[in-house]
Amino acid sequence: MVPAVNARTGLHLHTSNRLEVSAAELAGIIARPSASIFEPETVVVQSVGMGRWLARLAEAHGICANVRFPFPQRLVSEVFAAAPAGRAEWPRF
């Protein structure tokens, strides 16, 4: 597991070639309360099956709510849609 965090954006990137490792890491992250209970946790997945498998985190915690599993293209589209129009410069990460 290779975690990478950008403190300015709140982007946490966790990669692994083993789904079990990714699921265990995600279970630990979701166990900690987020800043706002009304903001969903976003977990980018590569397939519908992966999203369903990860949604089984309720077995580990008793509940898994307000978690969404978009594909990478959907997440990127949402980021660009939320960006202010006409912005000349983007922050460098």
N, C-alpha and C positions, 0 to 999 in steps of 0.2 A: 504494500500500500504506500502510495506516494502522495501525502497531503500537501497542498499549496494554498495559501490564504493571502488574499489581497485585503488589507485592513481598510482601505479607502472605499472599496466597493462592496465588501461583505461577501465576495465570491470565494467559495471554498471548493477547491478542485481535488477530488480523491479518485485516483485511478488504480485499477488492479485487473489482472487477467483472470481472477477468481471471483465469481459472484458471491460466494460465501463470505469472503473477506470484505467485499464491498458492503454486503448486507450487515455484517457485524459492526463495521465502522459507522454506517448509517444509523443503526440502532442506538449506538452511543451518542451520536449527534442529536437525534430526535429526543432522547431521554432528557437532555438539557433543555430547559424552557427557552424559547426565543424571546426577542425583545417585545414583540407584540403577538398576543394570542389570535389576533384577527388577520395577521399576515400569514399566508400559507407557506409551508416549506416547499421549495421547488427542487425536485430531483430529476435531472435530465437523464433519460434512458434511450437506449438504441432500439428497443422493440416493445411492443405491447406486452409480450410475455414477461419481459424483464420488469416492467412496471407492476404487473400483477404479482409476480413473485416477491418483489420488494414490499408490496402493500401488505404482505403477510407479517409485517413487523408487529402487528397486533398480537401475534402469538408470543412475542418476546416481552411486550410491554403491557398487554391487556387492552390497549387502545392504540389506534393509529388514525388520527383525524387531521384534516386540513393539510394534507400533503398532496401535491399535484406532480404528475409525471409526464412532462412534455418531451417531445423529440427535440433534438438540437435546432432544427430549422424553425420550429415554433418559438423557442426561446429567443433566438436571434431576431426573429421578426418582431416579437414583443419588445425587445430592447430598442430596436430602431424606431418602432411606433411610439414609444414613450419618450424618445429623445426630442428636445425642442427643435423646431424647424429653423433652418438657416444658421445653425451653429457652425462657426468657421473652424474651430479647433476642437478636437476630442482629446480627453486626457490620455496620456500614455500609461500603459500598465506594465 
